[in-house]
Amino acid sequence: MNNATRNSAIYAVGGGKGGVGKSLSSHALVDCLRTPILDPAATPSPEPNEVCYIESDDSNPDVYKAIHDSAGVHAEVCNLDNEDGYVRLINTIGARTDLPVVINTAARATATLIEHGGLLAAAAQEQGRELVMLWVINRQRDSLELLRQWLDSKQAYSAVYVVRNLYFGAAEKFDRYNNGRLKTEITGTIDLPEVTAELADYLTDHRLAFWADRDRDGNAFSLGYRLALASWRGRNRKAFAPVL
């Protein structure tokens, strides 16, 4: 995608089940969209890009809690369990037509994505915006079966990418996806780099944004955390480059 597309694209992050890495992927994508492309000679450093983030899991909005108070982030929680939720979602993104939007769908969302997701596709089309699905998978069969159900609903998305979460193993170990027909029906594949368990636990436990360099008490990250986080964020930007 070119920069003009990136400025207003809508990204839905699906997966249809808990624990595959939807929240991790959503958070990483917001980070990539928020982070400006730096000119080493720029002084002062540019302000972060603005991004709209929608958290649909109102029972446990971890990413929302981590990023809602960050500069450049416009974050909201919107339950998508019924059609009313999709109407609220469309009204929310309709007020942010100048910003990219990341929608983190709840684990229970596949049925409503099929039943009401066409409203989102119609809204994106009316607004002239790209609508991109990022479907996060592990190595088990059910994440692919849920993707199959959603693909069969024939919703008018601009592009559909599968995100292989490498926490579950190297890319070549995703045999069911790598050797299956689904791979031929989507736009492309993104490999979400594995983050070290210790760093992931630290960020999650303290509800910290991936771009943070201090905890919520103002204490600077340890050298190990800071270097590991910078390395992982850089790999994320390369991984998500096809949709940016």
C-alpha positions in Angstrom: 0.0 0.0 0.0 1.2 3.5 -0.7 1.2 6.3 2.0 -2.1 7.7 0.8 -3.8 4.3 1.3 -2.1 3.8 4.7 -3.5 7.2 5.9 -7.1 6.0 5.8 -7.2 2.2 5.5 -9.3 0.1 7.9 -7.6 -3.0 9.3 -9.8 -5.8 10.9 -7.8 -8.3 12.9 -9.6 -11.6 13.1 -8.9 -15.2 14.1 -12.1 -16.4 15.6 -10.6 -18.0 18.7 -8.8 -17.0 21.8 -5.0 -17.2 22.3 -3.9 -17.1 18.6 -2.4 -13.6 19.0 -5.0 -11.2 17.7 -4.3 -8.6 20.5 -0.5 -9.0 20.0 -1.0 -8.5 16.2 -3.3 -5.5 16.7 -1.0 -3.8 19.1 2.0 -4.4 16.8 0.1 -3.0 13.8 -0.9 0.1 15.7 2.8 0.5 16.6 3.8 0.2 12.9 1.1 2.7 11.8 1.9 5.2 14.6 5.7 5.2 14.1 6.8 7.7 11.5 9.4 6.8 9.0 12.4 8.5 10.5 14.9 10.7 8.8 18.1 10.4 10.8 18.9 14.1 10.1 15.5 15.2 11.4 15.6 17.5 14.4 13.5 17.4 16.4 12.1 13.9 15.9 8.7 13.9 14.1 5.5 13.5 16.1 3.8 10.1 16.0 1.3 9.4 13.3 -2.3 9.4 14.5 -4.1 6.0 14.6 -7.7 5.0 15.6 -7.8 1.8 17.6 -11.1 -0.1 18.3 -11.1 -2.8 21.0 -14.1 -5.1 20.6 -13.5 -7.3 23.7 -15.1 -5.2 26.3 -14.6 -7.9 28.9 -10.8 -7.8 28.8 -9.6 -4.8 26.8 -5.9 -5.3 27.5 -4.6 -3.4 24.4 -6.9 -0.5 25.0 -5.7 -0.2 28.6 -2.1 -0.2 27.4 -2.3 2.4 24.6 -5.4 4.6 25.1 -3.4 7.4 26.8 -0.6 7.4 24.2 0.1 10.4 22.0 -1.4 10.0 18.5 -3.7 7.1 19.5 -7.5 7.5 19.5 -8.7 4.4 21.3 -12.2 3.2 22.0 -14.0 0.1 23.2 -16.9 -1.1 21.1 -18.7 -4.4 21.7 -19.4 -6.1 18.3 -21.7 -8.9 19.6 -24.7 -7.6 17.6 -25.8 -5.3 14.8 -26.0 -2.3 17.1 -22.3 -2.7 17.8 -21.5 -2.6 14.1 -23.6 0.6 13.7 -21.6 2.2 16.6 -18.4 1.0 15.0 -19.3 2.5 11.6 -20.2 5.8 13.3 -16.9 5.8 15.1 -14.7 5.2 12.0 -17.0 7.5 10.0 -15.8 10.3 12.3 -12.1 9.3 11.6 -12.0 9.1 7.8 -8.6 10.8 7.8 -6.9 8.1 10.0 -6.0 4.5 9.7 -8.2 2.3 11.9 -7.3 -1.0 13.6 -10.2 -3.1 14.8 -9.2 -5.9 17.2 -12.1 -8.4 17.0 -13.0 -10.5 20.1 -12.4 -14.3 20.1 -16.2 -14.9 19.9 -16.5 -12.6 16.8 -16.6 -15.0 13.8 -20.3 -15.4 13.8 -21.0 -11.7 14.0 -18.3 -11.0 11.4 -20.2 -13.2 9.1 -23.6 -11.9 10.0 -23.0 -8.2 10.3 -19.5 -7.6 8.8 -21.0 -6.7 5.4 -22.0 -3.4 7.0 -18.4 -2.6 7.6 -17.5 -3.5 4.1 -20.3 -1.3 2.7 -19.2 1.6 4.9 -15.6 1.3 3.7 -16.7 1.2 0.1 -18.9 4.3 0.5 -16.0 6.1 2.2 -13.6 5.0 -0.5 -11.3 3.3 2.0 -9.3 0.1 1.8 -10.6 -2.6 4.0 -8.0 -5.2 5.0 -8.5 -8.4 7.0 -5.6 -9.8 8.9 -6.5 -13.3 10.1 -4.2 -14.6 12.8 -3.6 -18.3 13.0 -1.8 -20.9 15.1 -0.9 -24.4 13.8 -4.2 -26.0 14.8 -7.0 -26.9 12.4 -9.8 -24.8 14.0 -8.2 -21.4 13.2 -8.2 -22.4 9.6 -11.8 -23.7 9.7 -13.0 -20.4 11.1 -11.1 -18.6 8.3 -12.9 -20.9 5.8 -16.3 -19.9 7.3 -15.5 -16.3 7.1 -14.1 -16.5 3.5 -17.3 -18.3 2.4 -19.3 -15.3 3.5 -17.8 -13.5 0.4 -17.5 -10.1 2.1 -16.0 -7.3 -0.1 -12.6 -6.8 1.6 -9.8 -5.1 -0.4 -7.3 -7.7 0.7 -7.1 -10.7 3.1 -3.8 -11.7 4.8 -3.1 -14.6 7.0 -0.8 -13.8 10.0 1.3 -16.8 11.1 2.1 -16.2 14.8 5.6 -17.5 15.1 5.2 -17.9 18.8 3.7 -21.3 17.8 6.7 -22.4 15.7 8.7 -21.5 12.6 6.8 -20.7 9.5 7.6 -24.0 7.9 5.8 -25.8 10.7 2.4 -24.4 9.8 1.8 -27.4 7.6 -2.0 -27.3 7.5 -1.9 -23.7 6.1 1.3 -24.0 4.0 0.0 -27.1 2.2 -3.7 -26.2 2.0 -6.0 -24.6 -0.5 -6.7 -21.6 1.7 -3.3 -20.2 0.9 -4.3 -19.8 -2.7 -7.4 -17.8 -1.9 -5.9 -15.0 0.1 -3.8 -11.9 -0.8 -0.7 -12.9 1.2 1.0 -14.2 4.3 2.6 -12.2 7.2 4.9 -13.8 9.8 4.5 -12.1 13.2 7.9 -12.4 14.8 8.1 -14.2 18.1 8.7 -11.9 21.1 10.6 -13.2 24.1 8.3 -14.6 26.8 9.9 -12.4 29.6 9.5 -9.2 27.6 5.9 -10.1 26.6 5.0 -10.8 30.2 6.5 -7.6 31.4 4.7 -5.4 28.8 1.4 -7.2 29.4 1.6 -7.3 33.2 2.3 -3.6 33.3 -0.1 -2.7 30.5 2.6 -0.9 28.5 2.5 0.2 24.9 5.1 -1.3 22.6 6.6 2.1 22.0 7.1 2.9 25.7 10.5 3.2 27.2 9.4 3.6 30.8 7.0 1.9 33.1 3.9 3.7 34.5 5.9 4.8 37.6 8.4 6.6 35.3 11.2 4.0 35.6 13.3 3.5 32.5 13.3 0.0 31.0 16.4 -2.1 31.7 18.9 -2.3 28.9 17.9 -5.8 28.0 14.2 -5.0 27.7 14.9 -1.8 25.7 17.2 -3.5 23.2 15.0 -6.6 22.8 11.9 -4.4 22.3 13.6 -2.2 19.7 14.7 -5.3 17.8 11.3 -6.9 17.9 9.6 -3.7 16.8 11.9 -3.4 13.8 11.1 -6.9 12.7 7.4 -6.2 13.1 7.7 -3.2 10.7 9.4 -5.5 8.1 6.7 -8.2 8.6 3.8 -5.8 8.2 5.3 -3.9 5.3 2.9 -5.5 2.7 -0.1 -3.9 4.4 1.4 -0.6 5.2 
